[in-house]
Amino acid sequence: PGGISRSRHALPYSTGHRLLPEQQDIGDIMGEAVRELTSGDEPEESVHASESSSIVRMVKRIIIDAQAARASDIHIETNPGDQLTRIRFRRDGDMEKYQELPPQLRAPLVSRIKVMAGLDISERRRPQDGRIAFHGNGSEHLELRVTIIPTHDGMEDAVLRLLTATKPIPLEQLGLQTRDRQAIAKMSARSYGLILAAGPTGSGKTTTLHSMLAEINTEEKKIWTAEDPIEITQAGLRQVQVN
């Protein structure tokens, strides 16, 4: 209903079984969500709409499908009026269509993500950043970095970065050449200076920096970090999220 469509790409998004909510087909969940919203008295922008059972299951299904597809990011792109909301996954650096949602679902979807990330649901004019600790697929733990960006005509886009590793990787396991690893370890040990980690999204900047911090994170040192947002936590570090 409402212009629901499936991607032409044969990606492993649906299991074909519907015994559990997280195993339902995304199209079926979307249909239920539309029926819930059109049959109720609450406006689509309300907190109650974002917390309806079908909206909750829909967001959970999207995240599970992104994880199963080994996507690095989920992009939710809303459009005004009767235009469809587009959801795309980034896999191996390329964007791939996942699903299109009818206009009735755009505001409840973004609102639900805000609730999960602990963001201000009433703020729609400024960007917001947050995190989601997700436990939707058995015992497997997943963290998501969430960014909400206002766009044209009062719309809001959302980008969710999937983070599977929440502990620093030892420096020797990063795959660096021996010469480079020794140089980085030597620079990390200095008490002054600036080390710049540069590269495209998903190239490992945060992972590399935290591996370097782990090398010098000892009882004898006091280390503060300023991060936006905090993606990897380390015991002993005093980590501050900045805006």
Biotite code that builds the C-alpha atoms (Angstrom):
import biotite.structure as struc

atoms = struc.array([
    struc.Atom([0.000, 0.000, 0.000], chain_id="A", res_id=1, res_name="PRO", atom_name="CA", element="C"),
    struc.Atom([1.004, 3.621, -0.467], chain_id="A", res_id=2, res_name="GLY", atom_name="CA", element="C"),
    struc.Atom([3.673, 2.945, -3.087], chain_id="A", res_id=3, res_name="GLY", atom_name="CA", element="C"),
    struc.Atom([5.591, 0.222, -1.254], chain_id="A", res_id=4, res_name="ILE", atom_name="CA", element="C"),
    struc.Atom([8.172, -1.377, -3.510], chain_id="A", res_id=5, res_name="SER", atom_name="CA", element="C"),
    struc.Atom([10.983, -3.870, -3.294], chain_id="A", res_id=6, res_name="ARG", atom_name="CA", element="C"),
    struc.Atom([14.503, -3.508, -4.573], chain_id="A", res_id=7, res_name="SER", atom_name="CA", element="C"),
    struc.Atom([15.325, -5.370, -7.764], chain_id="A", res_id=8, res_name="ARG", atom_name="CA", element="C"),
    struc.Atom([18.611, -6.506, -6.258], chain_id="A", res_id=9, res_name="HIS", atom_name="CA", element="C"),
    struc.Atom([18.546, -9.948, -4.706], chain_id="A", res_id=10, res_name="ALA", atom_name="CA", element="C"),
    struc.Atom([20.039, -9.073, -1.336], chain_id="A", res_id=11, res_name="LEU", atom_name="CA", element="C"),
    struc.Atom([19.585, -11.313, 1.740], chain_id="A", res_id=12, res_name="PRO", atom_name="CA", element="C"),
    struc.Atom([17.117, -9.054, 3.519], chain_id="A", res_id=13, res_name="TYR", atom_name="CA", element="C"),
    struc.Atom([14.250, -11.436, 4.312], chain_id="A", res_id=14, res_name="SER", atom_name="CA", element="C"),
    struc.Atom([14.371, -14.932, 5.738], chain_id="A", res_id=15, res_name="THR", atom_name="CA", element="C"),
    struc.Atom([11.006, -15.953, 4.330], chain_id="A", res_id=16, res_name="GLY", atom_name="CA", element="C"),
    struc.Atom([9.756, -16.993, 7.809], chain_id="A", res_id=17, res_name="HIS", atom_name="CA", element="C"),
    struc.Atom([7.332, -14.937, 9.875], chain_id="A", res_id=18, res_name="ARG", atom_name="CA", element="C"),
    struc.Atom([7.395, -16.665, 13.233], chain_id="A", res_id=19, res_name="LEU", atom_name="CA", element="C"),
    struc.Atom([9.059, -13.763, 15.042], chain_id="A", res_id=20, res_name="LEU", atom_name="CA", element="C"),
    struc.Atom([8.693, -9.983, 14.554], chain_id="A", res_id=21, res_name="PRO", atom_name="CA", element="C"),
    struc.Atom([12.301, -9.635, 13.397], chain_id="A", res_id=22, res_name="GLU", atom_name="CA", element="C"),
    struc.Atom([11.715, -12.357, 10.816], chain_id="A", res_id=23, res_name="GLN", atom_name="CA", element="C"),
    struc.Atom([8.769, -10.633, 9.160], chain_id="A", res_id=24, res_name="GLN", atom_name="CA", element="C"),
    struc.Atom([9.122, -9.299, 5.655], chain_id="A", res_id=25, res_name="ASP", atom_name="CA", element="C"),
    struc.Atom([9.737, -5.536, 5.623], chain_id="A", res_id=26, res_name="ILE", atom_name="CA", element="C"),
    struc.Atom([6.881, -5.012, 3.167], chain_id="A", res_id=27, res_name="GLY", atom_name="CA", element="C"),
    struc.Atom([4.392, -6.725, 5.506], chain_id="A", res_id=28, res_name="ASP", atom_name="CA", element="C"),
    struc.Atom([5.537, -4.632, 8.458], chain_id="A", res_id=29, res_name="ILE", atom_name="CA", element="C"),
    struc.Atom([5.208, -1.439, 6.422], chain_id="A", res_id=30, res_name="MET", atom_name="CA", element="C"),
    struc.Atom([1.675, -2.371, 5.431], chain_id="A", res_id=31, res_name="GLY", atom_name="CA", element="C"),
    struc.Atom([0.760, -2.913, 9.084], chain_id="A", res_id=32, res_name="GLU", atom_name="CA", element="C"),
    struc.Atom([2.322, 0.419, 10.021], chain_id="A", res_id=33, res_name="ALA", atom_name="CA", element="C"),
    struc.Atom([0.295, 2.288, 7.411], chain_id="A", res_id=34, res_name="VAL", atom_name="CA", element="C"),
    struc.Atom([-2.914, 0.631, 8.613], chain_id="A", res_id=35, res_name="ARG", atom_name="CA", element="C"),
    struc.Atom([-2.122, 1.470, 12.252], chain_id="A", res_id=36, res_name="GLU", atom_name="CA", element="C"),
    struc.Atom([-1.463, 5.132, 11.480], chain_id="A", res_id=37, res_name="LEU", atom_name="CA", element="C"),
    struc.Atom([-4.458, 5.623, 9.180], chain_id="A", res_id=38, res_name="THR", atom_name="CA", element="C"),
    struc.Atom([-6.866, 3.921, 11.587], chain_id="A", res_id=39, res_name="SER", atom_name="CA", element="C"),
    struc.Atom([-5.717, 5.844, 14.682], chain_id="A", res_id=40, res_name="GLY", atom_name="CA", element="C"),
    struc.Atom([-6.466, 9.353, 15.897], chain_id="A", res_id=41, res_name="ASP", atom_name="CA", element="C"),
    struc.Atom([-2.863, 10.373, 16.540], chain_id="A", res_id=42, res_name="GLU", atom_name="CA", element="C"),
    struc.Atom([-1.027, 12.567, 14.005], chain_id="A", res_id=43, res_name="PRO", atom_name="CA", element="C"),
    struc.Atom([1.914, 10.992, 12.184], chain_id="A", res_id=44, res_name="GLU", atom_name="CA", element="C"),
    struc.Atom([4.410, 13.331, 13.880], chain_id="A", res_id=45, res_name="GLU", atom_name="CA", element="C"),
    struc.Atom([3.465, 12.293, 17.421], chain_id="A", res_id=46, res_name="SER", atom_name="CA", element="C"),
    struc.Atom([5.586, 10.317, 19.848], chain_id="A", res_id=47, res_name="VAL", atom_name="CA", element="C"),
    struc.Atom([2.762, 7.787, 20.117], chain_id="A", res_id=48, res_name="HIS", atom_name="CA", element="C"),
    struc.Atom([2.910, 7.090, 16.397], chain_id="A", res_id=49, res_name="ALA", atom_name="CA", element="C"),
    struc.Atom([6.672, 6.549, 16.531], chain_id="A", res_id=50, res_name="SER", atom_name="CA", element="C"),
    struc.Atom([6.237, 4.039, 19.344], chain_id="A", res_id=51, res_name="GLU", atom_name="CA", element="C"),
    struc.Atom([3.514, 1.968, 17.679], chain_id="A", res_id=52, res_name="SER", atom_name="CA", element="C"),
    struc.Atom([4.338, -1.723, 17.576], chain_id="A", res_id=53, res_name="SER", atom_name="CA", element="C"),
    struc.Atom([4.678, -1.812, 13.799], chain_id="A", res_id=54, res_name="SER", atom_name="CA", element="C"),
    struc.Atom([7.007, 1.219, 13.661], chain_id="A", res_id=55, res_name="ILE", atom_name="CA", element="C"),
    struc.Atom([9.187, -0.341, 16.356], chain_id="A", res_id=56, res_name="VAL", atom_name="CA", element="C"),
    struc.Atom([9.331, -3.615, 14.412], chain_id="A", res_id=57, res_name="ARG", atom_name="CA", element="C"),
    struc.Atom([9.996, -1.797, 11.152], chain_id="A", res_id=58, res_name="MET", atom_name="CA", element="C"),
    struc.Atom([13.069, 0.025, 12.509], chain_id="A", res_id=59, res_name="VAL", atom_name="CA", element="C"),
    struc.Atom([14.306, -3.223, 14.037], chain_id="A", res_id=60, res_name="LYS", atom_name="CA", element="C"),
    struc.Atom([13.831, -5.020, 10.709], chain_id="A", res_id=61, res_name="ARG", atom_name="CA", element="C"),
    struc.Atom([15.738, -2.320, 8.809], chain_id="A", res_id=62, res_name="ILE", atom_name="CA", element="C"),
    struc.Atom([18.708, -2.563, 11.174], chain_id="A", res_id=63, res_name="ILE", atom_name="CA", element="C"),
    struc.Atom([18.737, -6.372, 11.092], chain_id="A", res_id=64, res_name="ILE", atom_name="CA", element="C"),
    struc.Atom([18.595, -6.350, 7.287], chain_id="A", res_id=65, res_name="ASP", atom_name="CA", element="C"),
    struc.Atom([21.446, -3.830, 7.097], chain_id="A", res_id=66, res_name="ALA", atom_name="CA", element="C"),
    struc.Atom([23.544, -5.975, 9.400], chain_id="A", res_id=67, res_name="GLN", atom_name="CA", element="C"),
    struc.Atom([22.754, -9.125, 7.389], chain_id="A", res_id=68, res_name="ALA", atom_name="CA", element="C"),
    struc.Atom([23.707, -7.304, 4.181], chain_id="A", res_id=69, res_name="ALA", atom_name="CA", element="C"),
    struc.Atom([27.025, -6.248, 5.791], chain_id="A", res_id=70, res_name="ARG", atom_name="CA", element="C"),
    struc.Atom([26.174, -2.597, 5.214], chain_id="A", res_id=71, res_name="ALA", atom_name="CA", element="C"),
    struc.Atom([28.266, 0.110, 6.827], chain_id="A", res_id=72, res_name="SER", atom_name="CA", element="C"),
    struc.Atom([25.515, 2.750, 6.808], chain_id="A", res_id=73, res_name="ASP", atom_name="CA", element="C"),
    struc.Atom([21.751, 3.135, 6.596], chain_id="A", res_id=74, res_name="ILE", atom_name="CA", element="C"),
    struc.Atom([20.594, 6.306, 4.785], chain_id="A", res_id=75, res_name="HIS", atom_name="CA", element="C"),
    struc.Atom([16.996, 7.463, 5.293], chain_id="A", res_id=76, res_name="ILE", atom_name="CA", element="C"),
    struc.Atom([16.091, 10.225, 2.844], chain_id="A", res_id=77, res_name="GLU", atom_name="CA", element="C"),
    struc.Atom([12.718, 11.908, 3.377], chain_id="A", res_id=78, res_name="THR", atom_name="CA", element="C"),
    struc.Atom([10.808, 13.963, 0.821], chain_id="A", res_id=79, res_name="ASN", atom_name="CA", element="C"),
    struc.Atom([7.881, 16.388, 1.219], chain_id="A", res_id=80, res_name="PRO", atom_name="CA", element="C"),
    struc.Atom([4.274, 15.951, 0.135], chain_id="A", res_id=81, res_name="GLY", atom_name="CA", element="C"),
    struc.Atom([3.289, 12.654, -1.409], chain_id="A", res_id=82, res_name="ASP", atom_name="CA", element="C"),
    struc.Atom([6.841, 11.722, -2.400], chain_id="A", res_id=83, res_name="GLN", atom_name="CA", element="C"),
    struc.Atom([8.252, 8.440, -1.111], chain_id="A", res_id=84, res_name="LEU", atom_name="CA", element="C"),
    struc.Atom([10.923, 8.195, 1.564], chain_id="A", res_id=85, res_name="THR", atom_name="CA", element="C"),
    struc.Atom([13.971, 6.346, 0.248], chain_id="A", res_id=86, res_name="ARG", atom_name="CA", element="C"),
    struc.Atom([16.100, 4.000, 2.352], chain_id="A", res_id=87, res_name="ILE", atom_name="CA", element="C"),
    struc.Atom([19.491, 2.994, 1.003], chain_id="A", res_id=88, res_name="ARG", atom_name="CA", element="C"),
    struc.Atom([22.348, 0.903, 2.368], chain_id="A", res_id=89, res_name="PHE", atom_name="CA", element="C"),
    struc.Atom([26.026, 1.640, 1.837], chain_id="A", res_id=90, res_name="ARG", atom_name="CA", element="C"),
    struc.Atom([27.926, -1.559, 1.113], chain_id="A", res_id=91, res_name="ARG", atom_name="CA", element="C"),
    struc.Atom([31.620, -1.573, 0.244], chain_id="A", res_id=92, res_name="ASP", atom_name="CA", element="C"),
    struc.Atom([31.431, 2.160, -0.349], chain_id="A", res_id=93, res_name="GLY", atom_name="CA", element="C"),
    struc.Atom([28.523, 2.028, -2.820], chain_id="A", res_id=94, res_name="ASP", atom_name="CA", element="C"),
    struc.Atom([24.899, 2.998, -2.220], chain_id="A", res_id=95, res_name="MET", atom_name="CA", element="C"),
    struc.Atom([22.226, 0.347, -2.846], chain_id="A", res_id=96, res_name="GLU", atom_name="CA", element="C"),
    struc.Atom([18.455, 0.746, -2.784], chain_id="A", res_id=97, res_name="LYS", atom_name="CA", element="C"),
    struc.Atom([16.768, -1.109, 0.060], chain_id="A", res_id=98, res_name="TYR", atom_name="CA", element="C"),
    struc.Atom([13.205, 0.162, 0.301], chain_id="A", res_id=99, res_name="GLN", atom_name="CA", element="C"),
    struc.Atom([10.829, 3.034, -0.369], chain_id="A", res_id=100, res_name="GLU", atom_name="CA", element="C"),
    struc.Atom([8.291, 4.077, 2.255], chain_id="A", res_id=101, res_name="LEU", atom_name="CA", element="C"),
    struc.Atom([4.943, 5.849, 1.819], chain_id="A", res_id=102, res_name="PRO", atom_name="CA", element="C"),
    struc.Atom([4.757, 9.440, 3.135], chain_id="A", res_id=103, res_name="PRO", atom_name="CA", element="C"),
    struc.Atom([2.710, 8.415, 6.192], chain_id="A", res_id=104, res_name="GLN", atom_name="CA", element="C"),
    struc.Atom([5.739, 6.633, 7.636], chain_id="A", res_id=105, res_name="LEU", atom_name="CA", element="C"),
    struc.Atom([8.485, 9.250, 7.213], chain_id="A", res_id=106, res_name="ARG", atom_name="CA", element="C"),
    struc.Atom([7.902, 11.247, 10.434], chain_id="A", res_id=107, res_name="ALA", atom_name="CA", element="C"),
    struc.Atom([7.198, 8.229, 12.711], chain_id="A", res_id=108, res_name="PRO", atom_name="CA", element="C"),
    struc.Atom([10.304, 6.496, 11.345], chain_id="A", res_id=109, res_name="LEU", atom_name="CA", element="C"),
    struc.Atom([12.621, 9.435, 12.097], chain_id="A", res_id=110, res_name="VAL", atom_name="CA", element="C"),
    struc.Atom([10.919, 10.012, 15.459], chain_id="A", res_id=111, res_name="SER", atom_name="CA", element="C"),
    struc.Atom([11.414, 6.387, 16.444], chain_id="A", res_id=112, res_name="ARG", atom_name="CA", element="C"),
    struc.Atom([15.116, 6.595, 15.593], chain_id="A", res_id=113, res_name="ILE", atom_name="CA", element="C"),
    struc.Atom([15.377, 9.754, 17.715], chain_id="A", res_id=114, res_name="LYS", atom_name="CA", element="C"),
    struc.Atom([13.747, 7.985, 20.659], chain_id="A", res_id=115, res_name="VAL", atom_name="CA", element="C"),
    struc.Atom([16.126, 5.031, 20.350], chain_id="A", res_id=116, res_name="MET", atom_name="CA", element="C"),
    struc.Atom([19.151, 7.363, 20.172], chain_id="A", res_id=117, res_name="ALA", atom_name="CA", element="C"),
    struc.Atom([18.030, 9.487, 23.131], chain_id="A", res_id=118, res_name="GLY", atom_name="CA", element="C"),
    struc.Atom([17.609, 12.628, 21.008], chain_id="A", res_id=119, res_name="LEU", atom_name="CA", element="C"),
    struc.Atom([15.129, 15.502, 21.304], chain_id="A", res_id=120, res_name="ASP", atom_name="CA", element="C"),
    struc.Atom([12.064, 14.418, 19.350], chain_id="A", res_id=121, res_name="ILE", atom_name="CA", element="C"),
    struc.Atom([10.702, 17.976, 19.210], chain_id="A", res_id=122, res_name="SER", atom_name="CA", element="C"),
    struc.Atom([13.882, 19.509, 17.720], chain_id="A", res_id=123, res_name="GLU", atom_name="CA", element="C"),
    struc.Atom([13.574, 19.562, 13.939], chain_id="A", res_id=124, res_name="ARG", atom_name="CA", element="C"),
    struc.Atom([15.619, 22.624, 12.961], chain_id="A", res_id=125, res_name="ARG", atom_name="CA", element="C"),
    struc.Atom([19.104, 21.606, 14.118], chain_id="A", res_id=126, res_name="ARG", atom_name="CA", element="C"),
    struc.Atom([21.298, 18.570, 13.471], chain_id="A", res_id=127, res_name="PRO", atom_name="CA", element="C"),
    struc.Atom([21.504, 16.004, 16.250], chain_id="A", res_id=128, res_name="GLN", atom_name="CA", element="C"),
    struc.Atom([23.920, 13.147, 16.955], chain_id="A", res_id=129, res_name="ASP", atom_name="CA", element="C"),
    struc.Atom([23.409, 10.123, 19.161], chain_id="A", res_id=130, res_name="GLY", atom_name="CA", element="C"),
    struc.Atom([24.018, 6.411, 19.647], chain_id="A", res_id=131, res_name="ARG", atom_name="CA", element="C"),
    struc.Atom([21.870, 3.293, 19.721], chain_id="A", res_id=132, res_name="ILE", atom_name="CA", element="C"),
    struc.Atom([22.814, 0.102, 21.551], chain_id="A", res_id=133, res_name="ALA", atom_name="CA", element="C"),
    struc.Atom([21.002, -2.569, 19.560], chain_id="A", res_id=134, res_name="PHE", atom_name="CA", element="C"),
    struc.Atom([20.292, -6.139, 20.686], chain_id="A", res_id=135, res_name="HIS", atom_name="CA", element="C"),
    struc.Atom([17.918, -7.294, 17.997], chain_id="A", res_id=136, res_name="GLY", atom_name="CA", element="C"),
    struc.Atom([19.468, -10.487, 16.702], chain_id="A", res_id=137, res_name="ASN", atom_name="CA", element="C"),
    struc.Atom([19.909, -12.950, 19.537], chain_id="A", res_id=138, res_name="GLY", atom_name="CA", element="C"),
    struc.Atom([22.956, -12.221, 21.671], chain_id="A", res_id=139, res_name="SER", atom_name="CA", element="C"),
    struc.Atom([24.776, -10.296, 18.950], chain_id="A", res_id=140, res_name="GLU", atom_name="CA", element="C"),
    struc.Atom([25.513, -6.742, 20.062], chain_id="A", res_id=141, res_name="HIS", atom_name="CA", element="C"),
    struc.Atom([25.540, -3.824, 17.659], chain_id="A", res_id=142, res_name="LEU", atom_name="CA", element="C"),
    struc.Atom([26.050, -0.115, 18.191], chain_id="A", res_id=143, res_name="GLU", atom_name="CA", element="C"),
    struc.Atom([24.842, 2.514, 15.772], chain_id="A", res_id=144, res_name="LEU", atom_name="CA", element="C"),
    struc.Atom([26.004, 6.106, 15.421], chain_id="A", res_id=145, res_name="ARG", atom_name="CA", element="C"),
    struc.Atom([23.021, 8.254, 14.506], chain_id="A", res_id=146, res_name="VAL", atom_name="CA", element="C"),
    struc.Atom([22.989, 11.629, 12.747], chain_id="A", res_id=147, res_name="THR", atom_name="CA", element="C"),
    struc.Atom([19.766, 13.549, 12.099], chain_id="A", res_id=148, res_name="ILE", atom_name="CA", element="C"),
    struc.Atom([20.048, 16.355, 9.524], chain_id="A", res_id=149, res_name="ILE", atom_name="CA", element="C"),
    struc.Atom([17.286, 18.896, 8.701], chain_id="A", res_id=150, res_name="PRO", atom_name="CA", element="C"),
    struc.Atom([16.723, 19.258, 4.955], chain_id="A", res_id=151, res_name="THR", atom_name="CA", element="C"),
    struc.Atom([14.380, 21.294, 2.745], chain_id="A", res_id=152, res_name="HIS", atom_name="CA", element="C"),
    struc.Atom([10.679, 21.882, 3.435], chain_id="A", res_id=153, res_name="ASP", atom_name="CA", element="C"),
    struc.Atom([10.949, 20.902, 7.097], chain_id="A", res_id=154, res_name="GLY", atom_name="CA", element="C"),
    struc.Atom([12.103, 17.367, 6.334], chain_id="A", res_id=155, res_name="MET", atom_name="CA", element="C"),
    struc.Atom([14.773, 15.437, 8.253], chain_id="A", res_id=156, res_name="GLU", atom_name="CA", element="C"),
    struc.Atom([17.206, 12.839, 6.957], chain_id="A", res_id=157, res_name="ASP", atom_name="CA", element="C"),
    struc.Atom([18.828, 10.204, 9.148], chain_id="A", res_id=158, res_name="ALA", atom_name="CA", element="C"),
    struc.Atom([22.107, 8.342, 8.718], chain_id="A", res_id=159, res_name="VAL", atom_name="CA", element="C"),
    struc.Atom([22.950, 5.348, 10.901], chain_id="A", res_id=160, res_name="LEU", atom_name="CA", element="C"),
    struc.Atom([26.516, 4.030, 10.969], chain_id="A", res_id=161, res_name="ARG", atom_name="CA", element="C"),
    struc.Atom([26.761, 0.371, 12.026], chain_id="A", res_id=162, res_name="LEU", atom_name="CA", element="C"),
    struc.Atom([29.584, -0.232, 14.492], chain_id="A", res_id=163, res_name="LEU", atom_name="CA", element="C"),
    struc.Atom([30.348, -3.852, 15.280], chain_id="A", res_id=164, res_name="THR", atom_name="CA", element="C"),
    struc.Atom([33.631, -3.398, 17.149], chain_id="A", res_id=165, res_name="ALA", atom_name="CA", element="C"),
    struc.Atom([33.428, -1.448, 20.403], chain_id="A", res_id=166, res_name="THR", atom_name="CA", element="C"),
    struc.Atom([36.866, -2.399, 21.781], chain_id="A", res_id=167, res_name="LYS", atom_name="CA", element="C"),
    struc.Atom([40.228, -1.173, 20.519], chain_id="A", res_id=168, res_name="PRO", atom_name="CA", element="C"),
    struc.Atom([42.170, -3.485, 18.210], chain_id="A", res_id=169, res_name="ILE", atom_name="CA", element="C"),
    struc.Atom([45.812, -4.078, 19.232], chain_id="A", res_id=170, res_name="PRO", atom_name="CA", element="C"),
    struc.Atom([48.186, -2.030, 17.099], chain_id="A", res_id=171, res_name="LEU", atom_name="CA", element="C"),
    struc.Atom([49.969, -5.127, 15.808], chain_id="A", res_id=172, res_name="GLU", atom_name="CA", element="C"),
    struc.Atom([46.665, -6.472, 14.432], chain_id="A", res_id=173, res_name="GLN", atom_name="CA", element="C"),
    struc.Atom([45.874, -3.462, 12.228], chain_id="A", res_id=174, res_name="LEU", atom_name="CA", element="C"),
    struc.Atom([47.782, -4.888, 9.279], chain_id="A", res_id=175, res_name="GLY", atom_name="CA", element="C"),
    struc.Atom([50.420, -2.158, 9.221], chain_id="A", res_id=176, res_name="LEU", atom_name="CA", element="C"),
    struc.Atom([53.885, -2.680, 7.783], chain_id="A", res_id=177, res_name="GLN", atom_name="CA", element="C"),
    struc.Atom([56.473, -3.310, 10.501], chain_id="A", res_id=178, res_name="THR", atom_name="CA", element="C"),
    struc.Atom([58.224, -0.010, 9.754], chain_id="A", res_id=179, res_name="ARG", atom_name="CA", element="C"),
    struc.Atom([54.966, 1.959, 9.951], chain_id="A", res_id=180, res_name="ASP", atom_name="CA", element="C"),
    struc.Atom([53.838, 0.221, 13.141], chain_id="A", res_id=181, res_name="ARG", atom_name="CA", element="C"),
    struc.Atom([57.129, 1.003, 14.848], chain_id="A", res_id=182, res_name="GLN", atom_name="CA", element="C"),
    struc.Atom([56.977, 4.644, 13.725], chain_id="A", res_id=183, res_name="ALA", atom_name="CA", element="C"),
    struc.Atom([53.408, 5.041, 14.975], chain_id="A", res_id=184, res_name="ILE", atom_name="CA", element="C"),
    struc.Atom([54.245, 3.443, 18.326], chain_id="A", res_id=185, res_name="ALA", atom_name="CA", element="C"),
    struc.Atom([57.219, 5.792, 18.705], chain_id="A", res_id=186, res_name="LYS", atom_name="CA", element="C"),
    struc.Atom([55.115, 8.864, 17.900], chain_id="A", res_id=187, res_name="MET", atom_name="CA", element="C"),
    struc.Atom([52.337, 7.754, 20.237], chain_id="A", res_id=188, res_name="SER", atom_name="CA", element="C"),
    struc.Atom([54.753, 7.562, 23.138], chain_id="A", res_id=189, res_name="ALA", atom_name="CA", element="C"),
    struc.Atom([55.691, 11.243, 22.869], chain_id="A", res_id=190, res_name="ARG", atom_name="CA", element="C"),
    struc.Atom([54.126, 13.705, 25.293], chain_id="A", res_id=191, res_name="SER", atom_name="CA", element="C"),
    struc.Atom([53.698, 16.435, 22.674], chain_id="A", res_id=192, res_name="TYR", atom_name="CA", element="C"),
    struc.Atom([52.844, 16.920, 19.002], chain_id="A", res_id=193, res_name="GLY", atom_name="CA", element="C"),
    struc.Atom([49.975, 16.281, 16.619], chain_id="A", res_id=194, res_name="LEU", atom_name="CA", element="C"),
    struc.Atom([49.120, 13.092, 14.733], chain_id="A", res_id=195, res_name="ILE", atom_name="CA", element="C"),
    struc.Atom([46.654, 13.486, 11.870], chain_id="A", res_id=196, res_name="LEU", atom_name="CA", element="C"),
    struc.Atom([44.619, 10.467, 10.746], chain_id="A", res_id=197, res_name="ALA", atom_name="CA", element="C"),
    struc.Atom([43.003, 11.176, 7.387], chain_id="A", res_id=198, res_name="ALA", atom_name="CA", element="C"),
    struc.Atom([40.922, 9.089, 5.034], chain_id="A", res_id=199, res_name="GLY", atom_name="CA", element="C"),
    struc.Atom([37.419, 8.514, 3.645], chain_id="A", res_id=200, res_name="PRO", atom_name="CA", element="C"),
    struc.Atom([34.461, 7.260, 5.665], chain_id="A", res_id=201, res_name="THR", atom_name="CA", element="C"),
    struc.Atom([35.002, 3.751, 6.959], chain_id="A", res_id=202, res_name="GLY", atom_name="CA", element="C"),
    struc.Atom([38.723, 3.667, 6.243], chain_id="A", res_id=203, res_name="SER", atom_name="CA", element="C"),
    struc.Atom([39.655, 3.068, 9.892], chain_id="A", res_id=204, res_name="GLY", atom_name="CA", element="C"),
    struc.Atom([40.587, 6.479, 11.302], chain_id="A", res_id=205, res_name="LYS", atom_name="CA", element="C"),
    struc.Atom([38.848, 6.010, 14.652], chain_id="A", res_id=206, res_name="THR", atom_name="CA", element="C"),
    struc.Atom([40.010, 2.406, 14.920], chain_id="A", res_id=207, res_name="THR", atom_name="CA", element="C"),
    struc.Atom([43.632, 3.421, 14.303], chain_id="A", res_id=208, res_name="THR", atom_name="CA", element="C"),
    struc.Atom([43.570, 6.288, 16.790], chain_id="A", res_id=209, res_name="LEU", atom_name="CA", element="C"),
    struc.Atom([42.071, 4.107, 19.530], chain_id="A", res_id=210, res_name="HIS", atom_name="CA", element="C"),
    struc.Atom([44.629, 1.395, 18.845], chain_id="A", res_id=211, res_name="SER", atom_name="CA", element="C"),
    struc.Atom([47.323, 4.026, 19.374], chain_id="A", res_id=212, res_name="MET", atom_name="CA", element="C"),
    struc.Atom([45.668, 5.209, 22.581], chain_id="A", res_id=213, res_name="LEU", atom_name="CA", element="C"),
    struc.Atom([45.470, 1.629, 23.854], chain_id="A", res_id=214, res_name="ALA", atom_name="CA", element="C"),
    struc.Atom([49.266, 1.385, 23.561], chain_id="A", res_id=215, res_name="GLU", atom_name="CA", element="C"),
    struc.Atom([49.801, 4.290, 25.974], chain_id="A", res_id=216, res_name="ILE", atom_name="CA", element="C"),
    struc.Atom([46.733, 3.830, 28.190], chain_id="A", res_id=217, res_name="ASN", atom_name="CA", element="C"),
    struc.Atom([48.538, 2.892, 31.398], chain_id="A", res_id=218, res_name="THR", atom_name="CA", element="C"),
    struc.Atom([48.146, 3.605, 35.115], chain_id="A", res_id=219, res_name="GLU", atom_name="CA", element="C"),
    struc.Atom([50.940, 6.176, 34.912], chain_id="A", res_id=220, res_name="GLU", atom_name="CA", element="C"),
    struc.Atom([49.158, 8.375, 32.353], chain_id="A", res_id=221, res_name="LYS", atom_name="CA", element="C"),
    struc.Atom([46.063, 10.543, 32.467], chain_id="A", res_id=222, res_name="LYS", atom_name="CA", element="C"),
    struc.Atom([44.407, 10.717, 29.042], chain_id="A", res_id=223, res_name="ILE", atom_name="CA", element="C"),
    struc.Atom([41.460, 12.868, 27.992], chain_id="A", res_id=224, res_name="TRP", atom_name="CA", element="C"),
    struc.Atom([39.784, 12.553, 24.606], chain_id="A", res_id=225, res_name="THR", atom_name="CA", element="C"),
    struc.Atom([37.372, 14.892, 22.795], chain_id="A", res_id=226, res_name="ALA", atom_name="CA", element="C"),
    struc.Atom([35.201, 12.905, 20.369], chain_id="A", res_id=227, res_name="GLU", atom_name="CA", element="C"),
    struc.Atom([32.172, 13.490, 18.152], chain_id="A", res_id=228, res_name="ASP", atom_name="CA", element="C"),
    struc.Atom([30.649, 11.072, 18.865], chain_id="A", res_id=229, res_name="PRO", atom_name="CA", element="C"),
    struc.Atom([32.258, 8.497, 21.166], chain_id="A", res_id=230, res_name="ILE", atom_name="CA", element="C"),
    struc.Atom([32.335, 5.271, 19.139], chain_id="A", res_id=231, res_name="GLU", atom_name="CA", element="C"),
    struc.Atom([34.856, 3.090, 20.975], chain_id="A", res_id=232, res_name="ILE", atom_name="CA", element="C"),
    struc.Atom([35.166, 3.109, 24.759], chain_id="A", res_id=233, res_name="THR", atom_name="CA", element="C"),
    struc.Atom([38.274, 2.249, 26.717], chain_id="A", res_id=234, res_name="GLN", atom_name="CA", element="C"),
    struc.Atom([38.573, 1.752, 30.448], chain_id="A", res_id=235, res_name="ALA", atom_name="CA", element="C"),
    struc.Atom([41.029, 4.293, 31.874], chain_id="A", res_id=236, res_name="GLY", atom_name="CA", element="C"),
    struc.Atom([40.367, 6.983, 29.277], chain_id="A", res_id=237, res_name="LEU", atom_name="CA", element="C"),
    struc.Atom([38.358, 10.068, 30.240], chain_id="A", res_id=238, res_name="ARG", atom_name="CA", element="C"),
    struc.Atom([36.249, 10.414, 27.105], chain_id="A", res_id=239, res_name="GLN", atom_name="CA", element="C"),
    struc.Atom([34.202, 13.538, 26.391], chain_id="A", res_id=240, res_name="VAL", atom_name="CA", element="C"),
    struc.Atom([31.632, 13.861, 23.612], chain_id="A", res_id=241, res_name="GLN", atom_name="CA", element="C"),
    struc.Atom([31.697, 17.327, 22.085], chain_id="A", res_id=242, res_name="VAL", atom_name="CA", element="C"),
    struc.Atom([29.084, 19.152, 20.035], chain_id="A", res_id=243, res_name="ASN", atom_name="CA", element="C"),
])
